[in-house]
Structures are given as structure tokens and as C-alpha cells.
Amino acid sequence: MKIIGKSVIRKEALDKVTGVAEYTADYQSPDMLHAKMITSPYAHAKIKSIQTKEAREVPGVRAILLGKNNPLTGEEIRDRPPIAFDKVRYHGEVVAVVVADQPVLAKRAADLIKIDYELLPVVHSPTQAIKPDAPLVHERLGEYQRSKSSYPVPGTNIASHYKIRKGNIEKGWRESEVSVEESFSFTPSDHAAMETRCVIAEIHPHGNIVIWSSSQAPFMIKRLMSMYFNIDVGKVIVKTPLVGGGYGGKAAVQLEMIAYLASKAVRGKKVKIMNMREEDMITSPCHIGLDAKVKLGCTKDGMLKAAKITYLFDSGAYADKGASLSRAAAVDCTGPYHIENLWCDSLCMYTNHPYASPYRGYSHAELLFAIERTMDLLAQKLNIDPFELRYKNAILPGQTTPTQVLLNKSNLGDLRACIERVKELSNWNEGQVIEVNERIVRVKGASCVWKTSTIDTDASSGVILTFNEDGSINLMSGVVEIGTGTKTILAQILAEHLKMDVDKIYVKMKVDTQSTPEHWKTVASRGTFMAGRAVLRAADDVIRQLKDIASCVLRVSPDDLIVANSRVFLKDDPNIGLGFEEIAYGYTYPNGNAIGGQIIGRGHYILRHLTTLDKETGAGKPGPEWTVGAQVVEVEFDRRDYTYRIVKATSVIDAGKVLNEKAARGQITGAMSMGLAFGGRESFQFDELGRVQNPQLRTYRPIHYGEQPEYVVDFVETPQLDAPYGSRGLGEHGILGMPAALGNSLSLAAGVPLNQLPLVPELIWRSKEGRER
């Protein structure tokens, strides 16, 4: 292959590095109004009164929106008002919205709105939420509309309960000679995308609603807006330009509804809402938290026999995406290991925290922290090497997943090969612990990862190809370019299939739901798989049309023709043929007669053989394949003051087939950095009233430039047979095992189990000192 596997420069690269690229916030117009949200200073409180008289008198104020009379929203459970009324359920929730001529006027009026609250008891964690005497976040849970795949428990804080039952758990415990049980926890955190969320909404006189949004899911916005507000779906037009990072946080629909209501309040005028950083962190959806308990049982030689797992996910105030995140964790609850006897409960819990949206990995980095830490504890109890235990229990073709899907070499990949390669790259065999001096010890921690994509069973993707007169091709897909380079990969797939120069393929970056073919959502590492399949089908459509026209002109059968190098020519005599530029817009004979016309190719793909999960056992096929990998984190730990430096992080992922080498390495490296930040430092800090105490990047601190360790990335290639050129999803997988590998290395270094995140020196000190005392 000439193009697949090569490091092709991203199609949007020049626009980005020169500053020409446009994002939603860059769109301006003289008639645009601006909205400012007033948010709750408390996590749980009744709204006793709202006084807006002074705010309405500010010059330039066009409207003030309150929460009553709006429909309830939410993807899994319709539990969330776009603007809160009666009570607030999290610190940062929107209580009112001011629309004014300028942002400064909207802010001035917002500051004059007076709201009287009556404080209510706060639910601080999923563990507290599940207690029988816990305050209810939603008193009317049983009355909400919900999807068929969510299972709320009215009268409790359980938004949804997912069960995995496999084998005979009692038999598993009887066969187990060694067991470990441990608890784990971490609070919600932020996505910290470079671009904060931004939305512009306008209602045209003929009723069309146009929304510009920095979203990963423009077609979902269209569908949900139609459903929530009873609008004809064809009247909702969503436009998405380049998106400056999303990591799942921009898959949820929130500001779009508020902007629509704001525009409606000012007779359809264009209204813009742009989050400030603090609003982006606590008002818009956040990264989910978790309390977990894991018990594993095995034989004396380390063969796993049983697992009992409880995941209590901190979905925050609303179930929106938290329910599907909890379901995704249930699906892959064991990590990449074969366990015949399994009992897992994964619960989506209401708390008074900001509500959750997907975070890179869709709850898998979270569940793997609990599983991989427990695997290390089990290895310590057995006194065997952590990778030996993992290698011995690695899930293999012919075995089944927790949801009882039979695996094969195509839909699973080779975890054992990943383990062997990561051990080599990380110099694992030199020893896990190396004494540097009296204070400093260098330690390595291991983890293994896997993930399938728990998505809608009917998720689909479409692609349209149009020719230009010079024979170049325009590629249109509903995939959103969020920094993953997926649209460049699609161009590579097309160029390889048509055997043409990738520079002659132009990719439309902006998405317009009225003219762009639909792609379900740009999430779950599914863009390349689904849109890539659609590209191949569209390319075949183009090839058929090119051959049909060329066969008429050359007076041969289409079967005698080959398409390559931007030409259509005879198999046995390449000198006889036509260039794309001669037939892409039809062919004109010397006498003026013409045949054909502009060639337009179309292709689509819909996921196949996926099923819903059985309510009682979890049995079903949730995704098309499972990508596996192995990771190592190496730290230098100071035993005197409990500080540490991450020296090296290594990942080996079974990519199926690497389509763009530099892009693939970049995706894994970036995800590894996020995973280390999530595991080592990123977390919301809450006070006794449930208020976030660090909602700015001064106090909420991701890894900064210059603090990065050495990153080592490599791939195993076990082709996924139904994927474009055998490729597997990669965008999320670098993050998955980083928190666990970091936790395993620091637990070994400090000599104490570290089962909470983030792993800051103070936590290590408290864990160590508390146990010693």
C-alpha cells in the first residue's frame, strides 16, 4: 500500500498553524446578541424567589429567561430542565439567562439579579447516595420519561442499575483458593479542552432553527432538539466547524437548548453563548466520578475463577450521559481477562455534583483503575510478577466477554503480544524496583486495557464524494474534526482505494446537518471504522460510474478496465484510457455529443449484529470489536517527602493496522498525558456544601508543558477483518491504563495501597502515615 500506514500531513494543519481556522467562537455578526447565564452558588437548594427588576432596567437588555414552562430533557432519562426551577441540584447549575446587546451588558444585568435560596442537605458521593436515609436528589424519579435501556429505581438515588451475571458465582468462589477485595474512589473532574463550549442560535422567519455549535454530535443536537421542543426535525439545522478538543465533553447537548430558548425570547434574533472557563468546568457536564468495590478469586497458581464487582458511578445531578457510561462499564467490567464466573452491578447514582458526560475512554479508564489495582494486589498476595498474572489470564479468542460475546482473532486482537512488547520497551525484566539512593527509588507499574464501543445498535455513517472538473475529489462526511485527524484518515482510505494522490482529495471540515451526510456521533473511537466503511462503499460507487462512462467511450466492457493514478484504462494496455478530468463531468465527443455528467459517489455504513443487553444478565453484543493493549508507568519516588516524578510511560496497543503512523502515535501520546493527569493531579475539590473549590486552571492543574515524561508508543497489528484495511479504534486507548499503572507504581514505591485518585503527595502521605499509626 502506498498511502495507508504513511504519515500524511493533516488536511486542516495549515489553517490551524496559521490561525486561519475558524471555530464557533470566531463567528461574529453586527446583529448578534449575547447571553449570560446566572448559576447557582449552592449544590442543593430550593429557589424561593428571583428578582429581575433591576436587571431589566439595564440599557441593552433584551430578555431575561427563567426556568418554568420548559420541557425536561436528558438522553436516557428526561430529568433535567434546561434552566433550573423550584430547586437547584448542583453548584453551577443555570438558574436564569440574560440576553443583551453586548456581553458586558449581559454580565452587568446578571450581577443585579437577586435569588433567594433555602439550603437543602447535600449528597456528596455515590456511596452516600445509595444509603437508605440519603436525601433524594430527584423526588419524582418514577415519573420521568426514560429510554428502554435505563432502569431507574424510584424512591432512591439510583438513576439506572445494570447487571452482569455470567457463570455460577458460588462455584467460582468454591474453586478459588486465594482472593482479594478492595475499594476505590475518585471524584468528578474536568475535560479541560482548549476551546470552551460555544453556541449560536437563530430562528428564521420561516421557522428554521439554525444552531452553530462546538459539538461532537451535531446530528444528535438536531434529533434531541426536535424531540424536546416538538419541532419538525427538518427545521433544525446544526453547523459545526472545527472543534478545539472535546474528549467526550462536547458530546452532550446543553447550551444548544439554552441558546434556542434565548433566541426565541428575542423573536428569533441570533444569540451567542460562550462559556468562560469556570462555566465550562462546573456549569457544563464534567468527567464522571466513581466509588467501586472489587473482589477477585483465583487458584494458587493464579488462574482467575470468580469476580464480584460493584461500580457506583457519580453521575451528578442528572442522568444525561451517566446512565450509558455506567452501562459501558458493566459491559467490560472485568478488564481484558477471562473470568468464567462473574457478578457485577454497575449503578448510575445521583449526587449533588455537576452532571457527567463522556470522558475519553467512556468509563473504561475509570473501571480499569479499580480492576488493575486489584490485579496488582492479587499478584502481591500470590507473590508473582504482575505481568505474569495478567499474561496467564489474558482473554483469548474462543473465550467470551462479560456479556457472553464469543471472541475471535479479528474482534479481539492479541493482548499477550502487547504484554511481551511493552515489557521489552519498558525494560521490565531489569526489575520493578531500583534503588537510586537512600531517598529515591525508581519503580515501574503495570496495567492492561481493553475497550469496546457501547453505542446505538443502529448507529450509521454516510459519505458523499463529488468530482471537480480537474479530476480531484471532494469528500464530505459528518465526522467532526475534533483534533483526531479522522478526516485526513478518510482521505487516505479513499486515496488508497482509488490508487490516486491523496493531495487531490479535498475534505470538507465543516459539518452542516442540512447538506452533510449523517454520522452518528464523533465519539467512541468509531469515526474511522464507520465513516471509513462508508468511504470504501462510496469509492466503489465512484469506480463503477467511472468505468461505465469510460467503457462507452473506449468501447470495451467495464470488466476490462482498471481505475488508478487518476485514470481509467485497459488492464492489458494501460496506454489506452482516460483521465478523471476527461470523464468526471461527463465525456464530450468531437461532434459535441455528451454522455454522463458530474460523478457523485455515495456510501453508507450501519453497525451490524449489535444487540441490546438483557436486563437481568447483561447478555448481548454491545460493540463490534475489543481493542486491547498493555502499559507501563515508571516513577522516581522520594520516600522522605512523598513527592514523585513520572520518568517514562510506555504503551503498546493492538491497532489492527496503523493507517497514519504519526497521527496514531500522537493520539496515543496525547491520551497517555491525559491519563497521567487524571490519575496524578486532576480532580474537583468540594466543600461541605458541595461547591467546587477549584474551578479555574490556576487551581485545577493539568500537566503543563515541560512536565511530561518520556513517552514510548508502539503497536501490535492483528487486523480486524471487517474494518477499513484492518484498523481498530485508537483515539481513546492511550488513556485507559495510565491511572492504574501510575497507582500500581506508587503503591509499590510507598509500600501502601493507594486506591484513591488523584495521587497527589498529600494523599500518599496520609495513606502511609495513617496506616503506620
Residue pairs with C-beta under 8 A, 6 or more apart in sequence:
1 496
1 725
2 496
2 499
3 492
3 495
3 496
3 502
4 492
4 493
4 496
4 657
4 659
4 725
5 657
5 658
5 659
5 660
5 661
6 492
6 660
6 661
7 660
7 661
7 662
7 663
8 488
8 491
8 492
8 502
8 660
8 663
9 488
10 485
10 488
10 663
11 487
11 488
11 491
11 506
11 507
11 509
12 21
12 242
12 481
12 487
12 488
12 507
12 509
14 20
15 21
15 242
16 242
21 242
22 241
22 242
23 195
23 198
23 214
23 241
23 242
23 243
23 244
24 195
24 198
24 199
24 200
24 212
24 213
24 214
24 240
24 241
24 243
25 195
25 196
25 198
25 214
25 274
26 241
27 200
27 212
27 241
27 272
29 270
31 269
31 270
32 200
32 269
32 270
32 271
32 272
33 62
33 99
33 100
33 101
33 262
33 266
33 269
33 270
33 271
33 272
34 99
34 100
34 101
34 102
34 103
34 105
34 106
34 271
34 272
34 273
35 97
35 98
35 99
35 100
35 106
35 258
35 259
35 262
35 271
35 272
35 273
36 97
36 98
36 100
36 103
36 106
36 107
36 109
36 110
37 94
37 96
37 97
37 110
37 258
37 273
37 279
37 283
38 94
38 95
38 96
38 97
38 98
38 110
38 113
38 115
39 92
39 93
39 94
39 95
39 279
39 282
39 283
40 84
40 88
40 90
40 91
40 92
40 93
40 94
40 95
40 117
41 91
41 117
41 691
42 88
42 91
42 117
42 119
42 689
42 690
42 691
43 88
43 89
43 90
43 91
43 122
43 352
43 353
43 686
43 689
43 690
43 691
44 87
44 88
44 89
44 90
44 119
44 120
44 121
44 122
44 123
44 135
44 137
44 352
44 690
45 87
45 88
45 117
45 118
45 119
45 120
46 86
46 87
46 117
46 118
46 120
47 84
47 85
47 86
47 87
47 88
47 95
47 115
47 116
47 117
48 116
48 117
48 118
49 115
49 116
50 66
50 95
50 96
50 113
50 114
50 115
50 116
51 113
51 114
51 115
52 64
52 66
52 96
52 113
54 112
54 113
54 114
55 61
55 64
55 98
55 109
55 110
55 112
55 113
56 64
56 109
58 100
58 105
58 108
58 109
58 112
59 105
60 100
60 101
60 102
60 105
61 98
61 99
61 100
61 105
61 106
61 109
62 99
62 100
62 101
62 265
62 266
62 269
63 98
63 99
63 262
63 265
63 266
64 96
64 97
64 98
64 99
64 109
64 113
65 83
65 96
65 97
65 98
65 99
65 258
65 261
65 262
65 265
66 83
66 85
66 95
66 96
67 81
67 82
67 83
67 84
67 85
67 94
67 95
67 96
68 85
70 81
70 82
70 83
70 261
71 78
71 228
71 229
72 78
72 79
72 80
72 81
72 144
72 145
73 80
73 81
73 82
73 224
73 228
73 253
73 257
74 80
74 144
74 318
74 319
74 320
75 147
75 224
75 252
75 253
75 320
75 321
75 323
75 324
76 146
76 147
76 149
76 150
76 159
76 160
76 319
76 320
76 321
76 322
76 323
76 324
77 144
77 145
77 146
77 147
77 150
77 152
77 159
77 160
77 318
77 319
77 320
77 323
78 144
78 145
78 146
79 138
79 141
79 144
79 159
79 318
79 319
80 317
80 318
80 320
80 355
82 94
82 254
82 257
82 258
82 261
83 94
83 95
83 96
83 97
83 258
83 261
84 93
84 94
84 95
87 120
88 95
88 117
89 137
89 138
89 317
89 318
89 352
90 282
90 316
90 317
90 352
90 353
90 354
90 355
90 690
91 282
91 352
91 354
91 689
91 690
91 691
91 692
92 279
92 282
92 283
92 354
92 692
92 695
93 283
93 317
94 258
94 283
95 115
96 110
96 113
96 115
97 258
97 261
97 262
98 106
98 109
98 110
98 113
99 106
99 262
99 265
99 266
99 271
100 106
100 109
119 689
120 135
121 135
122 135
122 352
122 688
122 689
122 690
123 129
123 134
123 135
123 137
123 157
123 350
123 351
123 352
123 690
124 351
124 352
124 686
124 690
125 185
125 187
125 289
125 291
125 314
125 351
126 289
126 290
126 291
126 312
126 313
126 314
126 347
126 349
126 351
127 185
127 291
127 312
128 134
128 351
129 137
129 157
129 312
129 349
129 350
129 351
130 156
130 157
130 158
130 312
130 347
130 349
134 157
136 155
136 156
136 157
137 157
137 317
137 350
137 351
137 352
138 144
138 157
138 159
138 350
141 152
141 153
141 154
141 155
141 156
141 159
142 152
142 154
142 155
144 152
146 152
148 612
149 323
149 324
149 327
149 612
149 613
150 159
150 160
150 319
150 323
150 348
151 160
151 161
151 162
151 615
152 158
152 159
152 160
152 161
152 319
153 161
157 349
157 350
157 351
158 347
158 348
158 349
158 350
159 315
159 319
159 322
159 323
159 348
159 349
159 350
160 319
160 322
160 323
160 326
160 327
160 347
160 348
161 345
161 346
161 347
161 348
162 326
162 327
162 330
162 345
162 346
162 347
162 613
162 618
163 330
163 344
163 345
163 346
163 615
163 616
163 617
163 618
164 330
164 331
164 333
164 342
164 343
164 344
164 345
164 346
164 402
164 403
164 617
164 618
165 342
165 343
165 344
165 616
165 617
165 618
166 339
166 340
166 341
166 342
166 400
166 402
166 404
166 617
166 618
167 340
167 341
167 342
168 341
169 306
169 308
169 341
169 342
169 343
171 341
172 297
172 305
172 306
172 307
172 339
172 340
172 341
172 342
173 179
173 297
173 305
173 306
173 341
175 297
175 299
175 305
175 306
175 341
176 297
176 298
176 299
176 305
176 306
177 298
177 299
177 300
178 297
178 298
178 299
178 300
178 378
178 381
178 382
179 295
179 296
179 297
179 298
179 306
180 295
180 296
180 374
180 377
180 378
180 381
181 293
181 294
181 295
181 296
182 293
182 294
182 373
182 374
182 377
182 753
182 755
183 291
183 292
183 293
183 755
184 290
184 291
184 292
184 293
184 294
184 369
184 370
184 373
184 755
184 756
185 289
185 290
185 291
185 292
185 755
185 756
185 757
186 289
186 290
186 366
186 369
186 683
186 756
186 757
186 758
187 289
187 314
187 353
187 683
187 684
187 685
187 686
188 286
188 287
188 288
188 289
188 314
188 316
188 353
188 354
188 356
188 683
188 684
189 286
189 287
189 289
189 678
189 682
189 683
189 684
189 700
190 280
190 281
190 286
190 287
190 682
190 684
190 700
191 245
191 246
191 247
191 248
191 249
191 286
191 287
191 357
191 359
191 360
192 281
192 682
192 697
192 700
192 702
193 244
193 245
193 246
193 247
193 249
193 250
193 280
194 244
194 245
195 214
195 243
195 244
195 245
196 274
196 275
196 276
196 277
196 279
196 280
197 214
197 249
197 250
197 254
197 255
197 274
197 275
197 280
197 284
198 213
198 214
198 255
198 272
198 273
198 274
198 275
199 211
199 212
199 213
199 214
199 255
199 256
199 258
199 259
199 272
199 273
199 274
200 211
200 212
200 213
200 259
200 270
200 271
200 272
200 273
201 209
201 210
201 211
201 212
201 256
201 259
201 260
201 262
201 263
201 270
201 271
202 209
202 210
202 211
202 263
202 268
202 269
202 270
202 271
203 209
203 210
203 260
203 263
203 264
203 268
204 210
204 268
205 268
207 232
207 235
208 235
208 236
208 237
209 225
209 231
209 235
209 236
209 237
209 260
209 263
210 237
210 239
211 221
211 225
211 236
211 237
211 238
211 239
211 256
211 259
211 260
212 238
212 239
212 240
212 241
213 221
213 238
213 239
213 240
213 255
213 256
214 240
214 241
214 243
214 244
214 246
214 250
215 221
215 238
215 240
215 243
215 246
215 250
215 251
215 253
215 256
215 480
216 243
216 246
216 248
216 250
216 251
216 480
216 482
216 521
216 522
216 523
217 250
217 251
217 253
217 480
217 521
217 522
217 523
218 238
218 239
218 240
218 478
218 480
218 511
218 513
219 238
219 478
219 513
219 518
219 519
219 520
219 521
220 251
220 253
220 520
220 521
221 236
221 238
221 253
221 256
222 233
222 236
222 237
222 238
222 513
223 233
224 253
225 231
225 236
225 253
225 256
225 257
225 260
226 232
226 233
226 235
226 236
228 257
229 257
229 260
236 513
237 512
237 513
237 514
238 256
238 511
238 512
238 513
239 510
239 511
239 512
239 513
240 480
240 510
240 511
241 509
241 510
241 511
242 481
242 509
242 510
243 250
243 480
243 481
243 482
243 483
244 483
245 482
245 483
246 480
246 482
246 483
246 522
247 359
247 360
247 674
248 357
248 358
248 359
248 360
248 362
248 523
249 284
249 285
249 286
249 287
249 357
249 358
249 359
250 482
251 321
251 357
251 358
251 521
251 522
251 523
252 284
252 285
252 320
252 321
252 357
252 358
254 284
254 285
255 273
255 275
255 284
258 273
259 271
259 272
259 273
262 271
262 273
263 269
263 270
263 271
275 283
275 284
277 695
277 696
277 697
278 695
278 696
281 692
281 695
281 696
281 700
282 354
282 684
282 692
282 695
283 354
284 357
285 316
285 320
285 321
285 354
285 355
285 356
285 357
286 316
286 353
286 354
286 355
286 356
286 357
286 684
287 356
287 357
287 359
287 678
288 313
288 314
288 315
288 316
288 322
288 325
288 356
288 357
288 359
288 363
288 366
289 313
289 314
289 351
289 353
289 356
290 311
290 312
290 313
290 314
290 366
290 367
290 369
290 370
291 312
291 314
292 309
292 310
292 311
292 312
292 367
292 370
293 309
293 310
294 307
294 308
294 309
294 310
294 370
294 371
294 374
295 306
295 307
295 308
295 309
295 374
296 304
296 306
296 307
296 339
296 374
296 375
296 378
297 304
297 305
297 306
297 307
298 304
298 305
298 378
298 382
299 305
300 382
301 392
302 378
302 379
302 382
302 384
302 388
302 389
302 392
302 393
303 392
303 393
304 337
304 338
304 339
304 393
305 339
305 340
305 341
306 339
306 341
306 342
307 333
307 334
307 339
307 341
307 342
307 343
307 344
308 343
308 344
309 333
309 334
309 342
309 343
309 344
309 345
309 346
309 370
309 371
310 344
310 345
310 346
310 347
311 326
311 329
311 330
311 333
311 344
311 345
311 346
311 347
311 367
311 370
312 347
312 349
313 322
313 325
313 326
313 329
313 346
313 347
313 348
313 349
313 356
313 363
313 366
314 322
314 349
314 351
314 353
314 356
315 322
315 323
315 325
315 326
315 348
315 349
315 350
315 351
315 355
315 356
316 322
316 350
316 351
316 352
316 353
316 354
316 355
316 356
317 350
317 351
317 352
317 353
317 354
317 355
318 350
318 355
319 348
319 350
319 355
320 355
320 356
320 357
321 356
321 357
321 358
322 348
322 355
322 356
323 348
324 454
325 348
325 356
325 358
325 362
325 363
326 346
326 347
326 348
326 363
327 346
327 454
327 613
327 622
328 362
328 363
328 364
328 454
328 622
329 346
329 363
329 364
329 366
329 367
330 344
330 346
330 402
330 613
330 618
331 401
331 402
331 403
331 452
331 454
331 613
331 618
331 622
331 623
332 364
332 367
332 401
332 402
332 450
332 451
332 452
332 626
333 342
333 344
333 346
333 367
333 371
333 402
334 342
334 344
334 371
334 402
335 367
335 368
335 371
335 372
335 375
335 448
335 449
335 450
336 394
336 395
336 415
336 448
336 449
336 450
336 626
336 628
337 371
337 375
337 390
337 393
337 394
337 395
337 448
338 393
338 394
338 395
338 396
338 399
339 393
339 402
342 402
344 402
344 618
352 690
353 684
353 686
353 690
354 684
354 692
358 523
359 365
360 671
360 674
360 731
360 732
360 735
361 451
361 671
361 732
361 733
361 735
361 736
362 451
362 453
362 454
362 523
362 524
362 732
364 449
364 450
364 451
364 732
364 736
365 675
365 678
365 735
365 736
365 737
365 738
365 739
368 447
368 449
368 736
368 737
368 739
368 740
369 679
369 739
369 740
369 743
369 757
371 740
372 446
372 447
372 448
372 737
372 740
372 741
372 743
372 744
373 740
373 743
373 744
373 747
373 753
373 755
375 386
375 389
375 390
375 448
376 386
376 445
376 446
376 744
376 747
376 748
377 753
378 389
379 385
379 386
379 388
379 389
382 389
386 432
386 445
386 446
386 744
387 419
387 423
387 428
387 446
387 630
390 419
390 446
390 448
390 630
391 416
391 419
394 415
394 416
394 419
394 448
395 401
395 407
395 412
395 415
395 450
395 628
396 407
396 412
396 415
396 416
397 407
397 408
397 409
397 412
398 406
398 407
398 408
399 406
399 407
400 406
400 407
401 407
401 452
401 626
402 618
403 613
403 618
403 619
403 620
403 621
403 622
404 617
404 619
404 620
405 411
405 620
405 621
405 622
407 626
409 718
410 625
410 718
410 719
410 720
410 721
410 722
411 624
411 625
411 626
411 720
412 625
412 626
412 628
412 718
413 625
413 626
413 627
413 628
413 654
413 656
413 716
413 718
413 720
413 728
414 628
414 654
414 716
414 718
415 448
415 450
415 628
415 629
415 630
415 654
417 654
417 716
417 718
418 448
418 628
418 629
418 630
418 652
418 653
418 654
418 716
419 448
419 630
419 652
421 630
421 652
421 714
421 716
422 428
422 630
422 631
422 632
422 650
422 651
422 652
422 714
423 429
423 630
423 632
425 632
425 650
425 652
425 712
425 714
426 444
426 632
426 634
426 648
426 650
426 712
428 444
428 446
428 632
432 443
432 444
432 445
432 748
433 441
433 442
433 443
433 748
433 749
434 441
434 442
434 443
435 441
435 442
436 442
436 636
439 638
439 639
439 640
440 636
440 637
440 638
440 639
441 636
441 637
441 639
441 749
442 634
442 635
442 636
442 637
442 647
443 634
443 635
443 637
443 745
443 746
443 748
443 749
444 632
444 633
444 634
444 745
445 632
445 633
445 634
445 635
445 740
445 741
445 742
445 743
445 744
445 745
445 746
445 747
445 748
446 630
446 631
446 632
446 741
446 744
447 630
447 631
447 632
447 633
447 736
447 737
447 738
447 740
447 741
447 744
448 628
448 629
448 630
448 631
448 737
449 628
449 629
449 630
449 631
449 653
449 733
449 736
449 737
450 626
450 627
450 628
450 629
450 736
451 525
451 626
451 627
451 729
451 732
451 733
451 736
452 622
452 623
452 624
452 625
452 626
452 627
453 524
453 525
453 526
453 622
453 623
453 624
453 729
454 524
454 622
454 623
455 520
455 521
455 523
455 524
455 526
455 607
455 610
455 622
455 623
456 520
456 607
457 607
457 610
457 611
457 612
458 606
458 607
459 520
459 521
459 526
459 530
459 606
459 607
460 518
460 519
460 520
460 530
460 604
460 605
460 606
460 607
461 477
461 478
461 479
461 517
461 518
461 519
461 520
461 530
461 531
461 533
461 534
461 604
461 605
461 606
462 477
462 478
462 517
462 518
462 519
462 534
462 602
462 603
462 604
462 605
463 475
463 476
463 477
463 490
463 517
463 531
463 534
463 535
463 537
463 538
463 602
463 603
463 604
464 475
464 476
464 516
464 517
464 538
464 600
464 601
464 602
465 473
465 474
465 475
465 476
465 494
465 538
465 539
465 541
465 542
465 600
465 601
465 602
465 603
466 473
466 474
466 476
466 598
466 599
466 600
466 601
467 473
467 474
467 542
467 580
467 584
467 585
467 598
467 599
467 600
468 474
468 506
468 584
469 581
469 584
469 585
470 581
471 504
471 566
471 579
471 580
471 581
471 584
472 504
472 505
472 506
472 580
473 494
473 498
473 500
473 504
473 505
473 506
473 542
474 506
474 507
474 508
475 487
475 490
475 491
475 494
475 505
475 506
475 507
475 508
475 535
476 508
476 515
476 516
476 517
477 487
477 490
477 507
477 508
477 516
477 517
477 519
477 531
477 534
477 535
478 511
478 513
478 516
478 517
478 518
478 519
478 531
479 486
479 487
479 490
479 511
479 519
479 522
479 527
479 531
480 511
480 519
480 522
481 487
481 509
482 522
484 522
484 527
484 663
484 667
484 731
485 660
485 663
485 666
485 667
486 522
486 527
486 528
486 531
486 731
487 507
487 509
488 507
488 660
488 663
489 528
489 532
489 659
489 660
489 663
490 507
490 528
490 531
490 532
490 535
491 502
491 505
491 507
492 502
492 659
492 660
493 532
493 535
493 536
493 659
493 724
493 725
494 505
494 535
494 538
494 539
495 501
495 502
495 504
495 505
496 725
497 535
497 536
497 539
497 540
498 539
498 542
498 543
498 563
498 564
499 563
499 564
499 565
500 564
500 565
500 566
500 580
501 566
504 566
508 516
517 534
517 602
517 604
519 527
519 530
519 531
520 526
520 530
524 729
524 732
525 627
525 729
525 730
525 731
525 732
525 733
526 729
527 731
528 659
528 723
528 724
528 727
528 729
529 624
529 723
529 724
529 727
529 728
529 729
530 605
530 607
531 605
532 723
532 724
532 725
532 727
533 603
533 605
533 722
533 723
533 724
534 603
534 604
534 605
535 603
535 724
536 603
536 724
537 603
537 604
537 605
538 601
538 602
538 603
539 601
539 603
540 603
541 601
541 602
541 603
542 599
542 601
543 563
544 558
545 596
545 599
545 601
546 563
546 568
546 580
546 583
546 584
546 599
547 558
547 561
547 563
547 568
548 558
548 596
549 583
549 586
549 587
549 595
549 596
549 599
550 558
550 561
550 568
550 577
550 578
550 583
551 557
551 558
551 560
551 561
552 587
552 595
553 578
553 583
553 587
553 595
554 561
554 570
554 576
554 577
554 578
556 570
560 570
560 571
560 572
561 568
561 569
561 570
561 571
561 577
562 568
562 569
562 570
562 571
562 574
566 579
566 580
566 581
567 577
567 578
567 579
567 580
568 577
568 578
568 580
568 583
569 575
569 576
569 577
569 578
570 576
570 577
578 587
583 596
583 599
584 598
584 599
585 596
585 597
585 598
585 599
586 594
586 595
586 596
586 597
586 598
587 594
587 595
587 596
588 594
589 595
607 624
608 624
609 621
610 621
610 622
610 623
610 624
611 620
611 621
611 622
612 620
613 619
613 620
613 622
614 620
624 722
625 720
625 723
625 728
625 729
627 653
627 654
627 655
627 656
627 728
627 729
627 730
627 733
628 653
628 654
629 651
629 652
629 653
629 654
629 733
629 736
629 737
630 651
630 652
630 737
631 649
631 650
631 651
631 652
631 672
631 736
631 737
631 738
631 741
632 648
632 649
632 650
632 741
633 646
633 648
633 649
633 650
633 676
633 738
633 741
633 742
633 744
633 745
634 646
634 647
634 648
634 649
634 650
634 709
634 745
635 644
635 645
635 646
635 647
635 742
635 745
635 746
635 749
636 644
636 645
636 647
637 643
637 644
637 745
637 746
637 749
637 750
638 644
639 749
639 750
641 761
642 750
642 761
642 762
642 764
642 765
642 768
643 761
644 746
644 749
644 761
644 764
645 709
646 676
646 680
646 709
646 742
647 709
647 710
648 709
648 710
648 711
648 712
649 672
649 676
649 709
649 710
649 711
649 712
649 738
649 741
650 711
650 712
650 713
651 668
651 672
651 711
651 712
651 713
651 714
651 733
651 734
651 737
652 713
652 714
652 715
652 716
653 668
653 713
653 715
653 716
653 730
653 733
653 734
654 715
654 716
654 717
654 718
654 728
655 664
655 715
655 716
655 717
655 727
655 728
655 730
656 717
656 718
656 719
656 720
656 723
656 726
656 727
656 728
657 717
657 719
657 723
657 725
657 726
657 727
657 728
658 664
658 715
658 717
658 727
659 724
659 725
659 727
664 713
664 715
664 730
665 713
667 730
667 731
667 734
668 713
668 730
668 733
668 734
669 711
669 713
669 734
670 734
671 731
671 732
671 733
671 734
671 735
671 736
671 738
672 711
672 713
672 734
672 735
672 738
673 703
673 708
673 711
674 734
674 735
674 738
675 734
675 735
675 736
675 737
675 738
675 739
675 742
676 703
676 709
676 738
676 739
676 742
677 702
677 703
678 735
678 738
678 739
678 757
678 758
679 738
679 739
679 740
679 742
679 743
679 757
679 758
679 759
680 703
680 739
680 742
680 758
680 759
680 760
681 701
681 702
681 703
681 758
681 760
682 700
682 701
682 702
682 758
683 757
683 758
684 692
684 693
684 694
684 695
684 700
685 692
685 693
685 694
686 692
686 693
687 693
693 699
694 700
713 734
717 726
719 725
719 726
720 726
720 727
720 728
739 757
742 759
743 754
743 755
743 757
743 759
746 754
746 759
746 764
747 753
747 754
750 764
750 767
750 768
751 768
752 764
752 767
752 768
752 771
753 767
754 763
754 764
754 767
756 763
756 767
